[in-house]
Amino acid sequence: MTTGKEEIVTKAEFVDRVAQESGLGKSEAGKAVDAVLDTISEVLSRGGEVNFTGFGKFSVAERGARQGVNPQTGDRIEIAATRVPRFSAGSALKSAVKGY
């Protein structure tokens, strides 16, 4: 379902918005955004969770090994088990998106 309001925001545009909303300079906002992203990545790399009440939770999920098919050859391949990042939206974020 599309609403005609799709918007893609780059990291630079995101930093500009953070600077504007927070009153920080662009440099400070960029450092703050980088610090948040680095902290989330670091916590997840150790298998932890980052929970922003109402916004959502970043966590790590285990994806088991499974059989796959090479689309070029049709041969069966074994896909190894891996850990993947996961995000679960919180109630406030769900409400904001639903009401948009």
VMD Tcl script that draws the C-alpha trace (Angstrom):
set ca {
  {0.00 0.00 0.00}
  {1.51 3.32 -1.03}
  {0.31 6.72 0.03}
  {2.36 8.88 -2.30}
  {4.22 10.21 0.75}
  {7.25 7.91 0.57}
  {10.41 9.61 1.60}
  {13.96 8.39 1.61}
  {16.25 10.18 4.05}
  {20.01 9.84 3.69}
  {22.31 9.91 6.70}
  {23.36 13.48 5.83}
  {19.73 14.60 5.67}
  {19.04 12.77 8.92}
  {21.93 14.59 10.60}
  {20.57 17.90 9.27}
  {17.17 17.14 10.80}
  {18.71 16.14 14.13}
  {20.71 19.37 14.15}
  {17.60 21.41 13.38}
  {15.40 19.65 15.98}
  {17.99 19.65 18.76}
  {19.60 23.04 18.24}
  {22.99 21.37 17.85}
  {25.41 22.32 15.12}
  {25.73 19.93 12.19}
  {29.08 18.67 13.42}
  {27.77 17.89 16.91}
  {24.61 16.31 15.50}
  {26.74 14.15 13.20}
  {28.85 13.01 16.14}
  {25.71 12.26 18.16}
  {24.14 10.21 15.35}
  {27.42 8.31 14.83}
  {27.68 7.66 18.58}
  {24.13 6.25 18.71}
  {24.70 3.99 15.69}
  {28.11 2.84 16.95}
  {26.70 2.08 20.40}
  {23.81 0.05 18.97}
  {26.23 -1.87 16.71}
  {28.64 -2.54 19.59}
  {25.91 -3.81 21.94}
  {24.43 -6.06 19.25}
  {27.85 -7.43 18.31}
  {28.12 -8.74 21.89}
  {24.65 -10.33 21.64}
  {22.89 -7.68 23.73}
  {19.71 -5.66 23.19}
  {19.00 -1.94 22.96}
  {15.48 -0.99 24.06}
  {13.95 2.45 23.54}
  {10.62 2.27 25.36}
  {7.79 3.12 22.99}
  {10.11 3.36 19.97}
  {11.41 -0.18 19.61}
  {13.99 -2.79 20.43}
  {17.15 -3.75 18.56}
  {18.19 -7.35 19.21}
  {20.12 -10.26 17.74}
  {18.41 -13.36 16.37}
  {19.94 -16.73 15.58}
  {19.17 -17.98 12.09}
  {19.71 -21.72 11.82}
  {21.47 -23.56 9.03}
  {19.23 -24.45 6.13}
  {19.16 -25.81 2.62}
  {19.05 -23.39 -0.28}
  {19.16 -23.50 -4.06}
  {21.72 -21.75 -6.24}
  {19.47 -19.81 -8.65}
  {22.05 -20.00 -11.48}
  {22.72 -23.72 -11.38}
  {19.77 -25.14 -9.48}
  {22.20 -27.04 -7.22}
  {21.30 -27.49 -3.57}
  {23.59 -25.62 -1.19}
  {23.97 -25.55 2.58}
  {23.44 -22.08 4.07}
  {25.35 -21.77 7.35}
  {23.79 -20.68 10.62}
  {24.29 -17.00 11.40}
  {23.34 -14.18 13.74}
  {21.27 -11.33 12.30}
  {20.16 -7.96 13.69}
  {16.45 -7.58 14.34}
  {14.27 -4.55 15.10}
  {10.85 -4.73 16.76}
  {8.80 -1.55 16.62}
  {7.36 -0.23 19.87}
  {3.79 0.91 20.44}
  {4.47 4.64 20.03}
  {6.25 4.10 16.71}
  {3.49 1.79 15.49}
  {0.87 4.40 16.40}
  {2.84 7.17 14.68}
  {3.14 5.16 11.47}
  {-0.45 3.98 11.55}
  {-1.76 7.51 12.06}
  {0.39 9.02 9.30}
}
mol new
graphics top color blue
foreach p $ca { graphics top sphere $p radius 0.5 }
foreach p [lrange $ca 0 end-1] q [lrange $ca 1 end] { graphics top cylinder $p $q radius 0.2 }
display resetview
